[in-house]
């Protein structure tokens, strides 16, 4: 995500297998599959809509866990 005075831009991408560059470092190539550009006035509405829908989702299906988080009641 980045922004200018006139818009916020969010790139969505598909990651490719990790590769080694010429310096021996690891690189994860990503191909941009979609780009969303919004005026600053619409960003708040998007964040609010995402929050409201995530709340409804969690009420119906349970709390969303990130990968690697312990299960409820776990260590």
Buried (B, 14 or more C-beta within 10 A) or exposed (E): EEEEEEBBEBEEEEEEEEEEEEEEEEEEEEEEEEEEEBEEEEBEEEEEEEEEEEEEEEEEEEEEEEEEEEEEEEE
